[in-house]
Amino acid sequence: MGIKLFLIRHGQTLWNREGRYQGEIDIGLTSLGIRQAKLAAKYLSKVNFSNVYSSPLKRAVDTANIIKKGRNLEIKIRNNLKEISFGKWEGMKFDQINRMFHDDYQNWLKDPYNNSPTGGESFKDVQERAITEINNIINENEDKSSAAVATHGGIILSLLVHWLQIPVFRWRSIIQRQGAINIVVIDKDFPYISTINYTGHLKPLYDDREDKVIEIYSGLRSKN
């Protein structure tokens, strides 16, 4: 059946809560982020992972450590699983970036594939390294095995855009919440995506406050 990949976005951090771009800044999980990772681990507790991979950033490593608890596995750290570098935007809030780097920000929102955050990485560069790393992971695992990958929203989005072959300017159309789980089977180089942005393990009832980020982006995006 191919290899089954569980792509898990890290749990909440303080900067997630404050609405700041994190990128490559190394920030740990909040108490809620730890709880989110524990709930993801519980949901995946019956999966027999062959390997657990992680971005080198603390928020992803902490999530991976919680996922692998009770399993005789070591976390395999991969630099290519790091979040997008947001350059000068890191540590700043959405509206601050829009004020201080307005043209760069609007160009990036419209076409992140060819435009970079000020001093950061383009979506094209991120997607290329993410695809390279996932291909490495696929090659390291046998057919019919399962691997957990603790990483970041930008990395997961870049892979989903690639696998689904959707226009890259629509990458922000796919939401990734903190602690979300995505499941894809790669068989004979073909992706079968069964789950995107699953968060049912985190809350028993739907809470539309989780969609606040959509309102933020909608308010900042130029109509042109």
Contacts in CASP RR format, 6 or more apart in sequence:
PFRMAT RR
TARGET T0000
AUTHOR 0000-0000-0000
METHOD contacts of the structure
MODEL  1
MGIKLFLIRHGQTLWNREGRYQGEIDIGLTSLGIRQAKLAAKYLSKVNFS
NVYSSPLKRAVDTANIIKKGRNLEIKIRNNLKEISFGKWEGMKFDQINRM
FHDDYQNWLKDPYNNSPTGGESFKDVQERAITEINNIINENEDKSSAAVA
THGGIILSLLVHWLQIPVFRWRSIIQRQGAINIVVIDKDFPYISTINYTG
HLKPLYDDREDKVIEIYSGLRSKN
1 143 0 8 1.000
1 144 0 8 1.000
1 185 0 8 1.000
1 187 0 8 1.000
2 143 0 8 1.000
2 144 0 8 1.000
2 185 0 8 1.000
2 186 0 8 1.000
2 187 0 8 1.000
2 188 0 8 1.000
3 138 0 8 1.000
3 141 0 8 1.000
3 142 0 8 1.000
3 143 0 8 1.000
3 144 0 8 1.000
3 145 0 8 1.000
3 146 0 8 1.000
3 147 0 8 1.000
3 185 0 8 1.000
3 186 0 8 1.000
3 187 0 8 1.000
4 145 0 8 1.000
4 146 0 8 1.000
4 147 0 8 1.000
4 183 0 8 1.000
4 184 0 8 1.000
4 185 0 8 1.000
5 134 0 8 1.000
5 137 0 8 1.000
5 138 0 8 1.000
5 146 0 8 1.000
5 147 0 8 1.000
5 149 0 8 1.000
5 183 0 8 1.000
5 184 0 8 1.000
5 185 0 8 1.000
5 186 0 8 1.000
6 44 0 8 1.000
6 47 0 8 1.000
6 49 0 8 1.000
6 146 0 8 1.000
6 147 0 8 1.000
6 148 0 8 1.000
6 149 0 8 1.000
6 181 0 8 1.000
6 182 0 8 1.000
6 183 0 8 1.000
7 149 0 8 1.000
7 151 0 8 1.000
7 156 0 8 1.000
7 159 0 8 1.000
7 181 0 8 1.000
7 182 0 8 1.000
7 183 0 8 1.000
7 184 0 8 1.000
8 40 0 8 1.000
8 63 0 8 1.000
8 67 0 8 1.000
8 148 0 8 1.000
8 149 0 8 1.000
8 150 0 8 1.000
8 151 0 8 1.000
8 179 0 8 1.000
8 180 0 8 1.000
8 181 0 8 1.000
8 182 0 8 1.000
9 151 0 8 1.000
9 152 0 8 1.000
9 153 0 8 1.000
9 156 0 8 1.000
9 176 0 8 1.000
9 177 0 8 1.000
9 178 0 8 1.000
9 179 0 8 1.000
9 180 0 8 1.000
9 182 0 8 1.000
10 29 0 8 1.000
10 33 0 8 1.000
10 37 0 8 1.000
10 55 0 8 1.000
10 57 0 8 1.000
10 59 0 8 1.000
10 60 0 8 1.000
10 62 0 8 1.000
10 63 0 8 1.000
10 150 0 8 1.000
10 151 0 8 1.000
10 152 0 8 1.000
10 178 0 8 1.000
10 179 0 8 1.000
11 29 0 8 1.000
11 32 0 8 1.000
11 33 0 8 1.000
11 34 0 8 1.000
11 36 0 8 1.000
11 37 0 8 1.000
11 59 0 8 1.000
11 63 0 8 1.000
11 178 0 8 1.000
11 179 0 8 1.000
12 29 0 8 1.000
12 30 0 8 1.000
12 32 0 8 1.000
12 33 0 8 1.000
12 36 0 8 1.000
12 178 0 8 1.000
12 179 0 8 1.000
13 22 0 8 1.000
13 27 0 8 1.000
13 28 0 8 1.000
13 29 0 8 1.000
13 30 0 8 1.000
13 33 0 8 1.000
13 59 0 8 1.000
14 27 0 8 1.000
14 28 0 8 1.000
14 30 0 8 1.000
15 21 0 8 1.000
15 22 0 8 1.000
15 25 0 8 1.000
15 27 0 8 1.000
15 91 0 8 1.000
16 22 0 8 1.000
16 30 0 8 1.000
16 178 0 8 1.000
17 30 0 8 1.000
17 32 0 8 1.000
18 93 0 8 1.000
19 93 0 8 1.000
19 94 0 8 1.000
19 216 0 8 1.000
20 91 0 8 1.000
20 92 0 8 1.000
20 93 0 8 1.000
21 86 0 8 1.000
21 89 0 8 1.000
21 90 0 8 1.000
21 91 0 8 1.000
21 92 0 8 1.000
21 93 0 8 1.000
21 94 0 8 1.000
21 97 0 8 1.000
21 117 0 8 1.000
22 59 0 8 1.000
22 83 0 8 1.000
22 86 0 8 1.000
22 90 0 8 1.000
22 91 0 8 1.000
23 82 0 8 1.000
23 83 0 8 1.000
23 84 0 8 1.000
23 85 0 8 1.000
23 86 0 8 1.000
23 87 0 8 1.000
23 90 0 8 1.000
23 152 0 8 1.000
24 57 0 8 1.000
24 82 0 8 1.000
24 83 0 8 1.000
24 85 0 8 1.000
24 86 0 8 1.000
24 90 0 8 1.000
25 90 0 8 1.000
25 91 0 8 1.000
26 57 0 8 1.000
26 58 0 8 1.000
26 59 0 8 1.000
27 57 0 8 1.000
27 58 0 8 1.000
27 59 0 8 1.000
28 58 0 8 1.000
28 59 0 8 1.000
28 62 0 8 1.000
29 37 0 8 1.000
29 58 0 8 1.000
29 59 0 8 1.000
29 62 0 8 1.000
29 63 0 8 1.000
33 178 0 8 1.000
33 179 0 8 1.000
34 62 0 8 1.000
34 66 0 8 1.000
36 178 0 8 1.000
36 179 0 8 1.000
36 202 0 8 1.000
37 62 0 8 1.000
37 63 0 8 1.000
37 66 0 8 1.000
37 67 0 8 1.000
37 179 0 8 1.000
38 66 0 8 1.000
39 179 0 8 1.000
39 201 0 8 1.000
39 202 0 8 1.000
40 63 0 8 1.000
40 66 0 8 1.000
40 67 0 8 1.000
40 179 0 8 1.000
40 181 0 8 1.000
40 201 0 8 1.000
40 202 0 8 1.000
41 66 0 8 1.000
41 67 0 8 1.000
41 69 0 8 1.000
42 201 0 8 1.000
43 181 0 8 1.000
43 201 0 8 1.000
44 67 0 8 1.000
44 148 0 8 1.000
44 181 0 8 1.000
47 146 0 8 1.000
47 148 0 8 1.000
48 146 0 8 1.000
49 68 0 8 1.000
49 71 0 8 1.000
49 73 0 8 1.000
49 146 0 8 1.000
49 147 0 8 1.000
49 148 0 8 1.000
50 141 0 8 1.000
50 142 0 8 1.000
50 145 0 8 1.000
50 146 0 8 1.000
50 147 0 8 1.000
51 73 0 8 1.000
51 76 0 8 1.000
51 137 0 8 1.000
51 140 0 8 1.000
51 141 0 8 1.000
51 145 0 8 1.000
51 147 0 8 1.000
51 148 0 8 1.000
52 64 0 8 1.000
52 67 0 8 1.000
52 68 0 8 1.000
52 71 0 8 1.000
52 73 0 8 1.000
52 74 0 8 1.000
52 75 0 8 1.000
52 76 0 8 1.000
52 147 0 8 1.000
52 148 0 8 1.000
52 150 0 8 1.000
53 64 0 8 1.000
53 75 0 8 1.000
53 76 0 8 1.000
53 77 0 8 1.000
53 78 0 8 1.000
53 81 0 8 1.000
53 137 0 8 1.000
53 147 0 8 1.000
53 148 0 8 1.000
53 149 0 8 1.000
53 150 0 8 1.000
53 151 0 8 1.000
54 60 0 8 1.000
54 61 0 8 1.000
54 63 0 8 1.000
54 64 0 8 1.000
54 75 0 8 1.000
54 76 0 8 1.000
54 77 0 8 1.000
54 78 0 8 1.000
54 81 0 8 1.000
54 149 0 8 1.000
54 150 0 8 1.000
54 151 0 8 1.000
55 61 0 8 1.000
55 77 0 8 1.000
55 78 0 8 1.000
55 79 0 8 1.000
55 81 0 8 1.000
55 82 0 8 1.000
55 83 0 8 1.000
55 150 0 8 1.000
55 151 0 8 1.000
55 152 0 8 1.000
55 155 0 8 1.000
56 77 0 8 1.000
56 78 0 8 1.000
56 79 0 8 1.000
56 81 0 8 1.000
56 82 0 8 1.000
57 82 0 8 1.000
57 83 0 8 1.000
57 152 0 8 1.000
60 81 0 8 1.000
60 150 0 8 1.000
60 151 0 8 1.000
60 152 0 8 1.000
61 75 0 8 1.000
61 77 0 8 1.000
61 150 0 8 1.000
63 150 0 8 1.000
63 179 0 8 1.000
64 75 0 8 1.000
64 148 0 8 1.000
64 150 0 8 1.000
65 75 0 8 1.000
67 148 0 8 1.000
67 150 0 8 1.000
68 75 0 8 1.000
68 148 0 8 1.000
78 133 0 8 1.000
78 136 0 8 1.000
78 137 0 8 1.000
80 129 0 8 1.000
80 130 0 8 1.000
80 132 0 8 1.000
80 133 0 8 1.000
81 130 0 8 1.000
81 133 0 8 1.000
81 149 0 8 1.000
81 151 0 8 1.000
81 152 0 8 1.000
81 155 0 8 1.000
82 152 0 8 1.000
82 155 0 8 1.000
83 151 0 8 1.000
83 152 0 8 1.000
83 153 0 8 1.000
83 154 0 8 1.000
83 155 0 8 1.000
84 117 0 8 1.000
84 120 0 8 1.000
84 121 0 8 1.000
84 123 0 8 1.000
84 126 0 8 1.000
84 152 0 8 1.000
84 154 0 8 1.000
84 155 0 8 1.000
85 117 0 8 1.000
85 119 0 8 1.000
85 120 0 8 1.000
85 121 0 8 1.000
86 117 0 8 1.000
86 120 0 8 1.000
87 117 0 8 1.000
87 118 0 8 1.000
87 119 0 8 1.000
87 120 0 8 1.000
88 101 0 8 1.000
88 117 0 8 1.000
88 118 0 8 1.000
88 119 0 8 1.000
88 120 0 8 1.000
89 97 0 8 1.000
89 101 0 8 1.000
89 105 0 8 1.000
89 117 0 8 1.000
89 118 0 8 1.000
89 120 0 8 1.000
92 100 0 8 1.000
94 216 0 8 1.000
94 217 0 8 1.000
94 220 0 8 1.000
95 220 0 8 1.000
97 105 0 8 1.000
98 105 0 8 1.000
98 106 0 8 1.000
98 220 0 8 1.000
101 118 0 8 1.000
104 115 0 8 1.000
104 117 0 8 1.000
104 118 0 8 1.000
105 117 0 8 1.000
105 220 0 8 1.000
106 221 0 8 1.000
106 222 0 8 1.000
107 115 0 8 1.000
108 115 0 8 1.000
108 116 0 8 1.000
108 117 0 8 1.000
109 172 0 8 1.000
109 217 0 8 1.000
109 220 0 8 1.000
109 221 0 8 1.000
109 222 0 8 1.000
110 169 0 8 1.000
110 222 0 8 1.000
111 168 0 8 1.000
111 169 0 8 1.000
112 122 0 8 1.000
112 123 0 8 1.000
112 168 0 8 1.000
112 169 0 8 1.000
112 171 0 8 1.000
112 172 0 8 1.000
113 122 0 8 1.000
113 123 0 8 1.000
113 124 0 8 1.000
113 127 0 8 1.000
113 168 0 8 1.000
113 169 0 8 1.000
113 171 0 8 1.000
114 122 0 8 1.000
114 124 0 8 1.000
115 122 0 8 1.000
116 122 0 8 1.000
116 125 0 8 1.000
123 158 0 8 1.000
123 168 0 8 1.000
123 171 0 8 1.000
124 168 0 8 1.000
126 154 0 8 1.000
126 155 0 8 1.000
126 158 0 8 1.000
127 158 0 8 1.000
127 159 0 8 1.000
127 161 0 8 1.000
127 162 0 8 1.000
127 168 0 8 1.000
130 155 0 8 1.000
130 158 0 8 1.000
130 159 0 8 1.000
130 162 0 8 1.000
131 158 0 8 1.000
131 159 0 8 1.000
131 162 0 8 1.000
134 149 0 8 1.000
134 159 0 8 1.000
137 147 0 8 1.000
137 149 0 8 1.000
138 186 0 8 1.000
141 147 0 8 1.000
153 176 0 8 1.000
154 176 0 8 1.000
156 176 0 8 1.000
156 180 0 8 1.000
156 182 0 8 1.000
157 171 0 8 1.000
157 172 0 8 1.000
157 174 0 8 1.000
157 176 0 8 1.000
158 171 0 8 1.000
159 184 0 8 1.000
160 174 0 8 1.000
160 182 0 8 1.000
160 193 0 8 1.000
160 196 0 8 1.000
161 168 0 8 1.000
161 170 0 8 1.000
161 171 0 8 1.000
161 174 0 8 1.000
163 184 0 8 1.000
163 191 0 8 1.000
163 193 0 8 1.000
164 191 0 8 1.000
164 193 0 8 1.000
166 173 0 8 1.000
172 217 0 8 1.000
174 196 0 8 1.000
174 197 0 8 1.000
175 197 0 8 1.000
175 211 0 8 1.000
175 213 0 8 1.000
175 214 0 8 1.000
176 182 0 8 1.000
176 197 0 8 1.000
177 197 0 8 1.000
177 199 0 8 1.000
177 202 0 8 1.000
177 210 0 8 1.000
179 199 0 8 1.000
179 202 0 8 1.000
180 197 0 8 1.000
180 198 0 8 1.000
180 199 0 8 1.000
181 195 0 8 1.000
181 198 0 8 1.000
181 199 0 8 1.000
181 201 0 8 1.000
182 193 0 8 1.000
182 195 0 8 1.000
182 196 0 8 1.000
182 197 0 8 1.000
182 198 0 8 1.000
183 193 0 8 1.000
183 194 0 8 1.000
183 195 0 8 1.000
183 198 0 8 1.000
184 191 0 8 1.000
184 192 0 8 1.000
184 193 0 8 1.000
184 194 0 8 1.000
184 195 0 8 1.000
185 191 0 8 1.000
185 192 0 8 1.000
185 194 0 8 1.000
186 192 0 8 1.000
199 210 0 8 1.000
END
